[in-house]
Amino acid sequence: MSTAISAKVLERFPAGAPRGSWPAEEYAARRRAEGEPATVVMDLEADAFLVVVPSDDED
């Protein structure tokens, strides 16, 4: 079972960051400090981490 959640992508980061480097998590933490509910998710097909926020789209 899969659930689709509407989200806006703020930034993309390649998954191959150097060991000990977490640029997507650091970016998301800065957005959360500014009051945005940013979350990091993995795009397996693109091999990238995405920083997303809930979308305001009402379908």
PDB file with SEQRES, HELIX, SHEET and CRYST1 records, atoms N, CA, C and O in Angstrom:
SEQRES   1 A   59  MET SER THR ALA ILE SER ALA LYS VAL LEU GLU ARG PHE          
SEQRES   2 A   59  PRO ALA GLY ALA PRO ARG GLY SER TRP PRO ALA GLU GLU          
SEQRES   3 A   59  TYR ALA ALA ARG ARG ARG ALA GLU GLY GLU PRO ALA THR          
SEQRES   4 A   59  VAL VAL MET ASP LEU GLU ALA ASP ALA PHE LEU VAL VAL          
SEQRES   5 A   59  VAL PRO SER ASP ASP GLU ASP                                  
HELIX    1 AA1 PRO A   23  ALA A   33  1                                  11    
SHEET    1 AA1 3 ALA A   7  PRO A  14  0                                        
SHEET    2 AA1 3 ALA A  48  PRO A  54 -1                                        
SHEET    3 AA1 3 THR A  39  ASP A  43 -1                                        
CRYST1    1.000    1.000    1.000  90.00  90.00  90.00 P 1           1          
ATOM      1  N   MET A   1       0.843  -1.168   0.000  1.00  0.00           N  
ATOM      2  CA  MET A   1       0.000   0.000   0.000  1.00  0.00           C  
ATOM      3  C   MET A   1       0.895   1.239   0.000  1.00  0.00           C  
ATOM      4  O   MET A   1       1.886   1.288   0.729  1.00  0.00           O  
ATOM      5  N   SER A   2       0.554   2.231  -0.806  1.00  0.00           N  
ATOM      6  CA  SER A   2       1.329   3.473  -0.810  1.00  0.00           C  
ATOM      7  C   SER A   2       0.386   4.646  -0.634  1.00  0.00           C  
ATOM      8  O   SER A   2      -0.764   4.613  -1.072  1.00  0.00           O  
ATOM      9  N   THR A   3       0.891   5.675   0.009  1.00  0.00           N  
ATOM     10  CA  THR A   3       0.107   6.872   0.266  1.00  0.00           C  
ATOM     11  C   THR A   3       0.791   8.047  -0.389  1.00  0.00           C  
ATOM     12  O   THR A   3       1.987   8.257  -0.187  1.00  0.00           O  
ATOM     13  N   ALA A   4       0.059   8.816  -1.167  1.00  0.00           N  
ATOM     14  CA  ALA A   4       0.618  10.002  -1.810  1.00  0.00           C  
ATOM     15  C   ALA A   4       0.351  11.214  -0.931  1.00  0.00           C  
ATOM     16  O   ALA A   4      -0.774  11.452  -0.492  1.00  0.00           O  
ATOM     17  N   ILE A   5       1.400  11.963  -0.688  1.00  0.00           N  
ATOM     18  CA  ILE A   5       1.291  13.177   0.107  1.00  0.00           C  
ATOM     19  C   ILE A   5       1.765  14.326  -0.757  1.00  0.00           C  
ATOM     20  O   ILE A   5       2.825  14.246  -1.378  1.00  0.00           O  
ATOM     21  N   SER A   6       0.997  15.381  -0.801  1.00  0.00           N  
ATOM     22  CA  SER A   6       1.350  16.546  -1.597  1.00  0.00           C  
ATOM     23  C   SER A   6       2.374  17.388  -0.850  1.00  0.00           C  
ATOM     24  O   SER A   6       2.141  17.807   0.283  1.00  0.00           O  
ATOM     25  N   ALA A   7       3.516  17.633  -1.501  1.00  0.00           N  
ATOM     26  CA  ALA A   7       4.569  18.414  -0.869  1.00  0.00           C  
ATOM     27  C   ALA A   7       5.275  19.277  -1.900  1.00  0.00           C  
ATOM     28  O   ALA A   7       5.313  18.948  -3.086  1.00  0.00           O  
ATOM     29  N   LYS A   8       5.830  20.380  -1.436  1.00  0.00           N  
ATOM     30  CA  LYS A   8       6.613  21.279  -2.279  1.00  0.00           C  
ATOM     31  C   LYS A   8       8.094  21.017  -1.990  1.00  0.00           C  
ATOM     32  O   LYS A   8       8.506  20.995  -0.831  1.00  0.00           O  
ATOM     33  N   VAL A   9       8.893  20.819  -3.047  1.00  0.00           N  
ATOM     34  CA  VAL A   9      10.322  20.586  -2.891  1.00  0.00           C  
ATOM     35  C   VAL A   9      11.029  21.934  -2.789  1.00  0.00           C  
ATOM     36  O   VAL A   9      10.934  22.767  -3.690  1.00  0.00           O  
ATOM     37  N   LEU A  10      11.736  22.134  -1.685  1.00  0.00           N  
ATOM     38  CA  LEU A  10      12.492  23.371  -1.492  1.00  0.00           C  
ATOM     39  C   LEU A  10      13.889  23.268  -2.095  1.00  0.00           C  
ATOM     40  O   LEU A  10      14.394  24.231  -2.672  1.00  0.00           O  
ATOM     41  N   GLU A  11      14.516  22.090  -1.959  1.00  0.00           N  
ATOM     42  CA  GLU A  11      15.897  21.917  -2.403  1.00  0.00           C  
ATOM     43  C   GLU A  11      16.189  20.438  -2.618  1.00  0.00           C  
ATOM     44  O   GLU A  11      15.571  19.578  -1.991  1.00  0.00           O  
ATOM     45  N   ARG A  12      17.138  20.147  -3.511  1.00  0.00           N  
ATOM     46  CA  ARG A  12      17.580  18.777  -3.797  1.00  0.00           C  
ATOM     47  C   ARG A  12      19.069  18.672  -3.501  1.00  0.00           C  
ATOM     48  O   ARG A  12      19.836  19.594  -3.778  1.00  0.00           O  
ATOM     49  N   PHE A  13      19.469  17.537  -2.933  1.00  0.00           N  
ATOM     50  CA  PHE A  13      20.873  17.287  -2.622  1.00  0.00           C  
ATOM     51  C   PHE A  13      21.241  15.894  -3.106  1.00  0.00           C  
ATOM     52  O   PHE A  13      20.496  14.949  -2.851  1.00  0.00           O  
ATOM     53  N   PRO A  14      22.371  15.735  -3.799  1.00  0.00           N  
ATOM     54  CA  PRO A  14      22.784  14.400  -4.239  1.00  0.00           C  
ATOM     55  C   PRO A  14      23.028  13.492  -3.038  1.00  0.00           C  
ATOM     56  O   PRO A  14      23.485  13.949  -1.990  1.00  0.00           O  
ATOM     57  N   ALA A  15      22.726  12.222  -3.191  1.00  0.00           N  
ATOM     58  CA  ALA A  15      22.878  11.272  -2.089  1.00  0.00           C  
ATOM     59  C   ALA A  15      24.346  10.950  -1.812  1.00  0.00           C  
ATOM     60  O   ALA A  15      24.648  10.377  -0.765  1.00  0.00           O  
ATOM     61  N   GLY A  16      25.248  11.289  -2.693  1.00  0.00           N  
ATOM     62  CA  GLY A  16      26.657  10.933  -2.539  1.00  0.00           C  
ATOM     63  C   GLY A  16      27.480  11.955  -1.783  1.00  0.00           C  
ATOM     64  O   GLY A  16      28.635  12.185  -2.145  1.00  0.00           O  
ATOM     65  N   ALA A  17      26.941  12.575  -0.757  1.00  0.00           N  
ATOM     66  CA  ALA A  17      27.713  13.546   0.025  1.00  0.00           C  
ATOM     67  C   ALA A  17      28.850  12.826   0.755  1.00  0.00           C  
ATOM     68  O   ALA A  17      28.743  11.637   1.056  1.00  0.00           O  
ATOM     69  N   PRO A  18      29.934  13.547   1.036  1.00  0.00           N  
ATOM     70  CA  PRO A  18      31.050  12.917   1.763  1.00  0.00           C  
ATOM     71  C   PRO A  18      30.614  12.384   3.124  1.00  0.00           C  
ATOM     72  O   PRO A  18      29.679  12.900   3.735  1.00  0.00           O  
ATOM     73  N   ARG A  19      31.297  11.355   3.585  1.00  0.00           N  
ATOM     74  CA  ARG A  19      30.978  10.753   4.885  1.00  0.00           C  
ATOM     75  C   ARG A  19      31.000  11.818   5.979  1.00  0.00           C  
ATOM     76  O   ARG A  19      31.931  12.620   6.058  1.00  0.00           O  
ATOM     77  N   GLY A  20      29.969  11.818   6.817  1.00  0.00           N  
ATOM     78  CA  GLY A  20      29.868  12.782   7.908  1.00  0.00           C  
ATOM     79  C   GLY A  20      29.232  14.100   7.495  1.00  0.00           C  
ATOM     80  O   GLY A  20      29.054  14.986   8.331  1.00  0.00           O  
ATOM     81  N   SER A  21      28.889  14.244   6.224  1.00  0.00           N  
ATOM     82  CA  SER A  21      28.260  15.461   5.721  1.00  0.00           C  
ATOM     83  C   SER A  21      26.773  15.190   5.513  1.00  0.00           C  
ATOM     84  O   SER A  21      26.406  14.205   4.872  1.00  0.00           O  
ATOM     85  N   TRP A  22      25.928  16.046   6.042  1.00  0.00           N  
ATOM     86  CA  TRP A  22      24.484  15.885   5.948  1.00  0.00           C  
ATOM     87  C   TRP A  22      23.854  17.177   5.442  1.00  0.00           C  
ATOM     88  O   TRP A  22      23.081  17.793   6.177  1.00  0.00           O  
ATOM     89  N   PRO A  23      24.150  17.614   4.219  1.00  0.00           N  
ATOM     90  CA  PRO A  23      23.667  18.919   3.743  1.00  0.00           C  
ATOM     91  C   PRO A  23      22.145  19.048   3.711  1.00  0.00           C  
ATOM     92  O   PRO A  23      21.622  20.123   4.004  1.00  0.00           O  
ATOM     93  N   ALA A  24      21.433  18.000   3.371  1.00  0.00           N  
ATOM     94  CA  ALA A  24      19.967  18.085   3.331  1.00  0.00           C  
ATOM     95  C   ALA A  24      19.409  18.277   4.735  1.00  0.00           C  
ATOM     96  O   ALA A  24      18.512  19.095   4.941  1.00  0.00           O  
ATOM     97  N   GLU A  25      19.933  17.531   5.700  1.00  0.00           N  
ATOM     98  CA  GLU A  25      19.472  17.660   7.083  1.00  0.00           C  
ATOM     99  C   GLU A  25      19.797  19.041   7.637  1.00  0.00           C  
ATOM    100  O   GLU A  25      18.989  19.626   8.359  1.00  0.00           O  
ATOM    101  N   GLU A  26      20.979  19.569   7.304  1.00  0.00           N  
ATOM    102  CA  GLU A  26      21.370  20.895   7.777  1.00  0.00           C  
ATOM    103  C   GLU A  26      20.479  21.980   7.170  1.00  0.00           C  
ATOM    104  O   GLU A  26      20.078  22.918   7.859  1.00  0.00           O  
ATOM    105  N   TYR A  27      20.173  21.847   5.883  1.00  0.00           N  
ATOM    106  CA  TYR A  27      19.291  22.805   5.211  1.00  0.00           C  
ATOM    107  C   TYR A  27      17.895  22.762   5.834  1.00  0.00           C  
ATOM    108  O   TYR A  27      17.300  23.803   6.114  1.00  0.00           O  
ATOM    109  N   ALA A  28      17.374  21.540   6.049  1.00  0.00           N  
ATOM    110  CA  ALA A  28      16.045  21.393   6.646  1.00  0.00           C  
ATOM    111  C   ALA A  28      16.016  21.985   8.059  1.00  0.00           C  
ATOM    112  O   ALA A  28      15.025  22.604   8.446  1.00  0.00           O  
ATOM    113  N   ALA A  29      17.086  21.802   8.828  1.00  0.00           N  
ATOM    114  CA  ALA A  29      17.140  22.345  10.180  1.00  0.00           C  
ATOM    115  C   ALA A  29      17.088  23.875  10.151  1.00  0.00           C  
ATOM    116  O   ALA A  29      16.431  24.490  10.991  1.00  0.00           O  
ATOM    117  N   ARG A  30      17.776  24.484   9.187  1.00  0.00           N  
ATOM    118  CA  ARG A  30      17.716  25.947   9.063  1.00  0.00           C  
ATOM    119  C   ARG A  30      16.311  26.404   8.718  1.00  0.00           C  
ATOM    120  O   ARG A  30      15.845  27.408   9.256  1.00  0.00           O  
ATOM    121  N   ARG A  31      15.617  25.682   7.823  1.00  0.00           N  
ATOM    122  CA  ARG A  31      14.242  26.043   7.464  1.00  0.00           C  
ATOM    123  C   ARG A  31      13.320  25.891   8.672  1.00  0.00           C  
ATOM    124  O   ARG A  31      12.452  26.734   8.897  1.00  0.00           O  
ATOM    125  N   ARG A  32      13.501  24.816   9.454  1.00  0.00           N  
ATOM    126  CA  ARG A  32      12.667  24.620  10.648  1.00  0.00           C  
ATOM    127  C   ARG A  32      12.916  25.734  11.654  1.00  0.00           C  
ATOM    128  O   ARG A  32      11.981  26.186  12.314  1.00  0.00           O  
ATOM    129  N   ALA A  33      14.160  26.185  11.784  1.00  0.00           N  
ATOM    130  CA  ALA A  33      14.476  27.287  12.699  1.00  0.00           C  
ATOM    131  C   ALA A  33      13.773  28.574  12.273  1.00  0.00           C  
ATOM    132  O   ALA A  33      13.513  29.449  13.099  1.00  0.00           O  
ATOM    133  N   GLU A  34      13.466  28.685  10.975  1.00  0.00           N  
ATOM    134  CA  GLU A  34      12.750  29.854  10.444  1.00  0.00           C  
ATOM    135  C   GLU A  34      11.233  29.658  10.476  1.00  0.00           C  
ATOM    136  O   GLU A  34      10.484  30.527  10.029  1.00  0.00           O  
ATOM    137  N   GLY A  35      10.783  28.519  11.005  1.00  0.00           N  
ATOM    138  CA  GLY A  35       9.351  28.288  11.153  1.00  0.00           C  
ATOM    139  C   GLY A  35       8.700  27.457  10.068  1.00  0.00           C  
ATOM    140  O   GLY A  35       7.483  27.274  10.096  1.00  0.00           O  
ATOM    141  N   GLU A  36       9.461  26.946   9.110  1.00  0.00           N  
ATOM    142  CA  GLU A  36       8.882  26.095   8.064  1.00  0.00           C  
ATOM    143  C   GLU A  36       8.953  24.633   8.511  1.00  0.00           C  
ATOM    144  O   GLU A  36       9.967  24.219   9.073  1.00  0.00           O  
ATOM    145  N   PRO A  37       7.910  23.850   8.277  1.00  0.00           N  
ATOM    146  CA  PRO A  37       7.910  22.445   8.685  1.00  0.00           C  
ATOM    147  C   PRO A  37       8.654  21.565   7.676  1.00  0.00           C  
ATOM    148  O   PRO A  37       8.059  20.669   7.077  1.00  0.00           O  
ATOM    149  N   ALA A  38       9.940  21.814   7.489  1.00  0.00           N  
ATOM    150  CA  ALA A  38      10.733  21.105   6.477  1.00  0.00           C  
ATOM    151  C   ALA A  38      11.088  19.690   6.926  1.00  0.00           C  
ATOM    152  O   ALA A  38      11.388  19.444   8.094  1.00  0.00           O  
ATOM    153  N   THR A  39      11.046  18.773   5.970  1.00  0.00           N  
ATOM    154  CA  THR A  39      11.367  17.370   6.196  1.00  0.00           C  
ATOM    155  C   THR A  39      12.274  16.896   5.069  1.00  0.00           C  
ATOM    156  O   THR A  39      12.183  17.387   3.943  1.00  0.00           O  
ATOM    157  N   VAL A  40      13.148  15.944   5.373  1.00  0.00           N  
ATOM    158  CA  VAL A  40      14.013  15.359   4.355  1.00  0.00           C  
ATOM    159  C   VAL A  40      13.436  14.007   3.948  1.00  0.00           C  
ATOM    160  O   VAL A  40      13.112  13.178   4.799  1.00  0.00           O  
ATOM    161  N   VAL A  41      13.312  13.795   2.644  1.00  0.00           N  
ATOM    162  CA  VAL A  41      12.863  12.509   2.103  1.00  0.00           C  
ATOM    163  C   VAL A  41      13.855  12.062   1.035  1.00  0.00           C  
ATOM    164  O   VAL A  41      14.597  12.877   0.487  1.00  0.00           O  
ATOM    165  N   MET A  42      13.864  10.769   0.746  1.00  0.00           N  
ATOM    166  CA  MET A  42      14.764  10.219  -0.261  1.00  0.00           C  
ATOM    167  C   MET A  42      14.011   9.970  -1.552  1.00  0.00           C  
ATOM    168  O   MET A  42      12.954   9.341  -1.549  1.00  0.00           O  
ATOM    169  N   ASP A  43      14.557  10.467  -2.665  1.00  0.00           N  
ATOM    170  CA  ASP A  43      14.035  10.151  -3.995  1.00  0.00           C  
ATOM    171  C   ASP A  43      14.923   9.038  -4.530  1.00  0.00           C  
ATOM    172  O   ASP A  43      16.021   9.295  -5.022  1.00  0.00           O  
ATOM    173  N   LEU A  44      14.448   7.807  -4.433  1.00  0.00           N  
ATOM    174  CA  LEU A  44      15.258   6.656  -4.827  1.00  0.00           C  
ATOM    175  C   LEU A  44      15.594   6.653  -6.313  1.00  0.00           C  
ATOM    176  O   LEU A  44      16.710   6.300  -6.694  1.00  0.00           O  
ATOM    177  N   GLU A  45      14.648   7.040  -7.148  1.00  0.00           N  
ATOM    178  CA  GLU A  45      14.884   7.043  -8.589  1.00  0.00           C  
ATOM    179  C   GLU A  45      15.966   8.033  -8.989  1.00  0.00           C  
ATOM    180  O   GLU A  45      16.762   7.749  -9.884  1.00  0.00           O  
ATOM    181  N   ALA A  46      16.007   9.190  -8.339  1.00  0.00           N  
ATOM    182  CA  ALA A  46      16.989  10.224  -8.666  1.00  0.00           C  
ATOM    183  C   ALA A  46      18.248  10.115  -7.797  1.00  0.00           C  
ATOM    184  O   ALA A  46      19.209  10.853  -8.018  1.00  0.00           O  
ATOM    185  N   ASP A  47      18.258   9.207  -6.814  1.00  0.00           N  
ATOM    186  CA  ASP A  47      19.362   9.052  -5.878  1.00  0.00           C  
ATOM    187  C   ASP A  47      19.716  10.395  -5.252  1.00  0.00           C  
ATOM    188  O   ASP A  47      20.865  10.835  -5.276  1.00  0.00           O  
ATOM    189  N   ALA A  48      18.683  11.036  -4.688  1.00  0.00           N  
ATOM    190  CA  ALA A  48      18.860  12.360  -4.096  1.00  0.00           C  
ATOM    191  C   ALA A  48      17.978  12.502  -2.868  1.00  0.00           C  
ATOM    192  O   ALA A  48      16.945  11.845  -2.736  1.00  0.00           O  
ATOM    193  N   PHE A  49      18.417  13.382  -1.969  1.00  0.00           N  
ATOM    194  CA  PHE A  49      17.605  13.750  -0.821  1.00  0.00           C  
ATOM    195  C   PHE A  49      16.866  15.033  -1.168  1.00  0.00           C  
ATOM    196  O   PHE A  49      17.447  15.962  -1.731  1.00  0.00           O  
ATOM    197  N   LEU A  50      15.580  15.079  -0.829  1.00  0.00           N  
ATOM    198  CA  LEU A  50      14.755  16.252  -1.091  1.00  0.00           C  
ATOM    199  C   LEU A  50      14.332  16.867   0.235  1.00  0.00           C  
ATOM    200  O   LEU A  50      13.947  16.157   1.163  1.00  0.00           O  
ATOM    201  N   VAL A  51      14.406  18.185   0.317  1.00  0.00           N  
ATOM    202  CA  VAL A  51      13.870  18.898   1.476  1.00  0.00           C  
ATOM    203  C   VAL A  51      12.505  19.404   1.040  1.00  0.00           C  
ATOM    204  O   VAL A  51      12.395  20.179   0.090  1.00  0.00           O  
ATOM    205  N   VAL A  52      11.465  18.960   1.741  1.00  0.00           N  
ATOM    206  CA  VAL A  52      10.097  19.272   1.352  1.00  0.00           C  
ATOM    207  C   VAL A  52       9.320  19.913   2.494  1.00  0.00           C  
ATOM    208  O   VAL A  52       9.652  19.750   3.668  1.00  0.00           O  
ATOM    209  N   VAL A  53       8.275  20.647   2.115  1.00  0.00           N  
ATOM    210  CA  VAL A  53       7.300  21.175   3.062  1.00  0.00           C  
ATOM    211  C   VAL A  53       5.922  20.782   2.549  1.00  0.00           C  
ATOM    212  O   VAL A  53       5.746  20.600   1.344  1.00  0.00           O  
ATOM    213  N   PRO A  54       4.940  20.647   3.438  1.00  0.00           N  
ATOM    214  CA  PRO A  54       3.578  20.318   2.980  1.00  0.00           C  
ATOM    215  C   PRO A  54       3.098  21.354   1.960  1.00  0.00           C  
ATOM    216  O   PRO A  54       3.336  22.553   2.105  1.00  0.00           O  
ATOM    217  N   SER A  55       2.422  20.861   0.936  1.00  0.00           N  
ATOM    218  CA  SER A  55       1.879  21.738  -0.107  1.00  0.00           C  
ATOM    219  C   SER A  55       0.543  22.302   0.336  1.00  0.00           C  
ATOM    220  O   SER A  55      -0.212  21.647   1.053  1.00  0.00           O  
ATOM    221  N   ASP A  56       0.255  23.527  -0.097  1.00  0.00           N  
ATOM    222  CA  ASP A  56      -1.014  24.165   0.212  1.00  0.00           C  
ATOM    223  C   ASP A  56      -2.087  23.838  -0.818  1.00  0.00           C  
ATOM    224  O   ASP A  56      -3.212  24.328  -0.718  1.00  0.00           O  
ATOM    225  N   ASP A  57      -1.746  23.004  -1.820  1.00  0.00           N  
ATOM    226  CA  ASP A  57      -2.696  22.651  -2.879  1.00  0.00           C  
ATOM    227  C   ASP A  57      -3.899  21.932  -2.307  1.00  0.00           C  
ATOM    228  O   ASP A  57      -3.756  20.954  -1.572  1.00  0.00           O  
ATOM    229  N   GLU A  58      -5.065  22.406  -2.637  1.00  0.00           N  
ATOM    230  CA  GLU A  58      -6.324  21.770  -2.250  1.00  0.00           C  
ATOM    231  C   GLU A  58      -6.926  21.151  -3.496  1.00  0.00           C  
ATOM    232  O   GLU A  58      -7.464  21.865  -4.343  1.00  0.00           O  
ATOM    233  N   ASP A  59      -6.844  19.815  -3.624  1.00  0.00           N  
ATOM    234  CA  ASP A  59      -7.411  19.128  -4.803  1.00  0.00           C  
ATOM    235  C   ASP A  59      -8.835  18.734  -4.567  1.00  0.00           C  
ATOM    236  O   ASP A  59      -9.467  18.149  -5.447  1.00  0.00           O  
TER     237      ASP A  59                                                      
END                                                                             
